[in-house]
Amino acid sequence: MKYYEKDKLAAVPVKEAVGKMLLHDVTRIVPDLFKGPHFKKGHIITEADVDQLLDLGKQHIYVACLNGEIHENDAALRIARAAVGPGIELGDPREGKVSLTATQKGLLTVDVDRLTEINGLTDVIFATLHTHQQVEPDQEVAGTRVIPLSVDENIVIQAETLCGHDPVIRVKPFASLDVGMVITGSEVFAGRIRDGFGPVVQKKFEQLGSRIMGKEIVSDDMEMTVSAIRRLVGQGAGMIAVTGGMSVDPDDLTPASIRAAGGEIVSYGAPVLPGAMFMLAYIHDVPVIGLPGCVMYHKTSIFDLVVPRLLAGERVTKSDIIRMGHGGLCSGCPTCNYPRCSYGK
């Protein structure tokens, strides 16, 4: 019986392997139909299996010869357990890979710097979806594995150390907020046209699990707008959305009104299209968002990049908004597949 060493595992010719245990899954691929394990780790090889293994291109199988090393499945599972945070569950190791799946609707957050350090370790890979995007229950958000069939345990320990006590990846649930809405526009206030903005914004908030607790329609008048904002904050609104009036037109007073209402301005303007005239401010801890007209007629806009982060409890900063410029151009696809696209990433 001939043996040779590879990655500190002993490789045995398949025809001599009857009665031995597989240390790894053996994958079968049928183009466009199937990819998965034909034989799983732990399977005891029989005479009937030999021809099938040869048909799958396997001339040898590995048997245990692990000295200070960890099998790929165990290594991947340890790294995944160290990295994962709330809102995510781990799958069983499959062909050396552990999948991470969201257990709830929310905002996926990834510590990109630590993820990069983990992927800098020898023989370790950890792939995720882009951070700061909305995910759904049962959606795969990441996967990790090691490259060889076994890896030095010290490498796994290094990965676990990099993960530390704070999650590298987690899903933050959306808070269910009472949102106050201020609809600006003399033409709407006077009843000359119907409000088309409010219903769109209301639907967006409801899809994220929040509700509109009060809506005030005001003219293009600063005093009236300031009073409406303050009134809604006083009534307990957890967020204020001011629609319309965000352009440079002299009649558009929304930014000035948000300032006059006590708003601490984070950003007026965003390197995002659609959404350039967006404003974010805070009155104490209450976010106040000034929404440009594009939110009304674009399926995806700056609203979808910022509001989920606010609902997940994040304090969005000026630098956060500046960084949105890379990936901030919507391609305007005929069928919108957001967030499964480059927008906001």
C-alpha positions in Angstrom: 0.0 0.0 0.0 1.5 3.3 -1.0 1.1 6.5 1.0 2.3 10.0 0.3 2.1 13.2 2.4 0.2 16.3 1.4 -0.7 19.0 3.9 0.2 16.5 6.6 -2.6 14.1 5.5 -1.9 10.6 4.2 -3.3 10.0 0.7 -4.4 6.4 0.0 -5.2 5.1 -3.5 -9.0 4.7 -3.8 -8.7 1.0 -4.7 -6.9 0.4 -1.4 -9.2 2.6 0.7 -12.2 0.2 1.3 -13.1 0.3 5.0 -11.4 3.6 5.6 -13.2 6.8 6.6 -13.4 9.9 4.4 -12.0 13.0 6.1 -13.7 15.4 3.7 -16.8 15.7 1.5 -16.4 14.5 -2.1 -18.2 16.9 -4.4 -20.3 16.0 -7.4 -21.1 18.6 -10.1 -23.7 18.3 -12.8 -23.5 21.5 -14.9 -26.6 23.8 -14.3 -28.3 21.2 -12.2 -26.4 20.2 -9.1 -23.3 20.9 -7.0 -22.9 19.2 -3.6 -21.4 16.4 -1.6 -21.8 12.9 -3.2 -20.0 11.4 -0.3 -19.8 13.2 3.1 -17.1 13.4 5.6 -17.2 10.3 7.9 -18.4 8.0 5.2 -16.9 4.5 5.3 -15.8 3.5 1.8 -17.2 0.3 0.4 -16.3 -1.8 -2.6 -19.3 -0.3 -4.4 -18.0 3.2 -3.8 -14.7 2.7 -5.6 -16.0 3.0 -9.2 -18.1 6.1 -8.2 -15.1 7.8 -6.7 -13.0 7.1 -9.8 -15.8 8.5 -11.9 -15.7 11.6 -9.8 -12.0 11.9 -10.6 -10.7 10.8 -7.2 -7.6 8.6 -7.4 -6.8 8.9 -3.7 -8.5 9.7 -0.4 -7.0 11.3 2.7 -6.7 9.5 6.0 -5.9 11.1 9.4 -2.4 12.2 10.0 -3.1 15.5 11.9 -0.4 16.7 14.3 -1.3 20.1 15.8 -3.7 20.7 12.9 -7.5 21.0 12.7 -9.8 19.6 10.1 -11.3 22.2 7.7 -14.9 21.7 9.0 -13.9 22.2 12.6 -11.6 25.2 11.8 -14.4 27.0 9.8 -16.9 26.4 12.5 -14.6 27.9 15.2 -13.9 31.0 13.1 -17.6 31.5 12.4 -18.5 31.1 16.0 -15.9 33.7 17.0 -17.0 36.2 14.4 -20.8 36.0 14.6 -23.1 38.3 16.5 -26.8 38.7 17.1 -29.3 38.1 14.3 -27.3 35.4 12.6 -27.2 31.6 12.8 -24.6 29.2 11.6 -25.2 26.3 9.3 -23.6 22.9 9.6 -20.2 22.6 7.9 -20.6 21.5 4.3 -17.7 20.7 2.1 -15.5 22.7 4.5 -17.7 25.8 4.4 -19.9 27.3 7.2 -22.7 29.5 6.0 -24.0 32.4 8.1 -27.7 33.2 7.7 -29.9 36.1 8.9 -32.5 35.1 11.5 -34.4 38.4 11.2 -35.1 41.4 9.0 -32.6 44.2 9.7 -29.4 46.0 8.8 -26.3 43.8 8.1 -23.3 45.4 9.7 -19.7 44.1 9.0 -16.5 45.4 10.7 -14.7 45.6 7.4 -11.3 46.4 8.9 -11.3 43.3 11.1 -12.8 41.2 8.2 -9.8 42.3 6.1 -7.4 41.3 8.9 -9.0 37.8 9.1 -8.7 37.3 5.4 -5.0 38.3 5.6 -4.3 35.1 7.7 -2.8 32.2 5.8 -5.4 29.8 4.4 -8.5 31.5 5.8 -11.3 33.1 3.8 -14.3 34.9 5.2 -16.7 36.3 2.5 -19.7 38.6 3.4 -22.3 40.7 1.7 -21.7 44.4 1.7 -22.1 46.1 5.1 -25.0 48.4 5.8 -27.6 46.8 3.6 -31.1 45.5 4.5 -31.4 41.7 4.7 -34.3 39.4 5.2 -34.7 36.3 7.4 -33.1 33.1 6.0 -30.9 35.1 3.7 -27.3 34.0 3.5 -25.1 36.9 4.5 -21.6 35.3 4.8 -19.5 32.1 4.5 -16.2 31.1 5.9 -13.8 28.2 5.3 -10.1 27.3 5.3 -8.4 26.4 2.0 -6.6 23.1 2.8 -8.2 20.1 4.4 -6.5 20.9 7.6 -4.9 24.0 9.1 -2.5 24.8 11.9 -4.6 25.4 15.0 -2.5 28.5 15.7 -4.0 30.2 12.6 -7.5 29.5 14.0 -6.5 30.9 17.3 -5.2 34.1 15.5 -8.6 34.4 13.8 -10.4 34.0 17.0 -8.2 36.6 18.7 -8.9 39.1 15.9 -12.7 38.5 16.4 -12.3 39.5 20.0 -15.5 40.1 22.0 -17.3 42.4 19.6 -19.1 40.7 16.6 -17.4 41.0 13.2 -20.8 40.5 11.6 -24.3 40.9 12.9 -27.9 41.9 11.9 -29.3 44.8 13.8 -33.1 44.7 14.0 -35.1 47.8 12.8 -36.7 49.8 15.6 -40.4 50.4 15.2 -40.6 54.2 15.5 -43.4 56.7 15.5 -42.5 59.0 12.7 -43.8 62.6 12.4 -44.1 63.8 8.8 -44.2 67.4 7.7 -45.4 68.0 4.1 -44.3 71.3 2.7 -45.7 73.2 -0.2 -48.1 76.1 -0.7 -49.8 74.3 -3.6 -50.6 71.3 -1.3 -51.5 73.5 1.7 -53.9 75.5 -0.5 -55.5 72.3 -1.9 -54.5 73.1 -5.4 -52.9 69.7 -5.8 -53.1 66.4 -3.8 -50.1 65.4 -1.7 -48.2 62.7 -3.7 -45.2 62.7 -1.5 -46.7 61.6 1.9 -48.2 58.3 0.8 -44.8 57.2 -0.8 -42.8 58.0 2.3 -45.4 56.4 4.6 -45.3 53.2 2.6 -41.5 53.1 2.8 -41.6 53.5 6.6 -44.3 50.9 7.0 -42.2 48.4 5.0 -39.4 48.9 7.5 -41.7 48.4 10.5 -42.4 52.0 11.5 -45.6 54.1 11.4 -46.5 57.6 10.7 -47.9 58.9 14.0 -48.9 62.4 12.7 -48.8 64.3 9.4 -48.9 68.1 9.1 -49.2 69.9 5.8 -47.7 73.4 5.8 -47.2 76.2 3.4 -43.8 77.5 2.2 -43.6 79.4 5.5 -40.7 79.1 7.9 -42.6 79.8 11.0 -45.3 77.3 10.1 -42.8 74.6 9.3 -40.8 75.2 12.4 -43.9 75.0 14.6 -45.0 71.7 12.9 -41.5 70.1 13.5 -41.5 71.2 17.1 -45.0 70.0 17.7 -44.3 66.6 16.4 -41.1 66.3 18.4 -43.1 67.3 21.5 -45.7 64.6 20.8 -43.0 62.0 21.0 -42.0 61.4 17.4 -38.9 59.2 17.2 -38.0 60.6 13.8 -39.1 63.6 11.7 -39.4 63.4 7.9 -39.8 66.7 6.1 -40.8 66.3 2.5 -40.3 68.7 -0.3 -38.7 72.2 -0.4 -35.1 70.9 -0.5 -33.9 72.7 -3.7 -32.2 76.0 -4.1 -35.4 77.7 -5.2 -36.1 80.9 -3.0 -39.5 79.5 -2.0 -37.9 76.3 -0.6 -37.3 76.9 3.0 -37.1 73.4 4.5 -33.3 73.4 5.3 -33.6 76.8 7.0 -36.7 75.6 8.9 -35.0 72.5 10.2 -32.1 74.7 11.5 -34.5 77.1 13.1 -36.4 74.3 14.8 -33.2 73.4 16.7 -31.7 70.9 14.2 -28.0 70.2 14.6 -27.1 69.8 10.9 -25.1 66.7 10.0 -25.2 67.2 6.3 -27.0 69.3 3.7 -26.3 67.5 0.5 -25.1 64.0 -0.2 -22.8 62.5 -2.9 -25.7 60.3 -4.0 -27.8 60.3 -7.1 -30.8 60.2 -6.7 -30.6 62.1 -3.4 -28.2 65.0 -3.7 -30.3 67.5 -1.9 -30.9 65.3 1.2 -30.5 66.8 4.7 -29.8 65.0 8.0 -30.0 66.7 11.3 -30.7 65.9 14.9 -32.9 67.6 17.5 -31.4 66.1 20.6 -31.5 62.4 19.8 -34.4 62.6 17.2 -33.2 62.3 13.6 -34.7 64.9 11.2 -34.5 64.1 7.5 -35.2 66.5 4.7 -36.3 64.5 1.7 -35.8 65.8 -1.8 -38.4 65.2 -4.5 -36.5 62.2 -6.0 -37.7 60.1 -3.1 -41.2 60.4 -4.4 -40.6 59.2 -7.9 -37.5 56.9 -7.7 -38.0 53.4 -6.4 -34.6 53.5 -4.7 -32.9 56.7 -3.5 -31.0 58.2 -0.6 -33.9 57.3 1.7 -33.0 53.6 1.3 -29.4 54.2 2.1 -29.8 56.3 5.3 -33.1 55.5 6.9 -32.5 51.8 7.5 -29.3 52.8 9.4 -31.1 55.2 11.5 -33.8 52.7 12.3 -31.1 50.2 13.3 -29.9 52.7 15.9 -26.8 54.0 14.2 -25.8 57.6 14.5 -25.1 58.5 10.9 -22.2 61.0 10.6 -21.0 63.5 8.0 -18.1 61.1 7.1 -20.6 58.2 6.7 -22.5 60.3 4.1 -19.3 61.4 2.4 -18.3 57.8 1.9 -21.6 57.1 0.1 -20.2 58.7 -3.0 -18.4 55.5 -4.0 -21.3 53.5 -5.2 -23.7 56.4 -4.8 -24.8 56.5 -8.5 -28.0 54.5 -9.2 -27.9 52.8 -12.6 -31.6 53.2 -13.1 -32.2 49.6 -14.1 -35.5 48.9 -15.8 -36.2 46.4 -13.0 -34.9 47.5 -9.7 -33.1 44.7 -7.8 -31.9 46.9 -4.9 -30.1 45.9 -2.6 -28.7 43.2 -4.9 -26.8 45.8 -6.9 -24.0 48.3 -6.6 -26.0 51.2 -5.4 -24.9 52.5 -2.0 -21.9 50.1 -1.9 
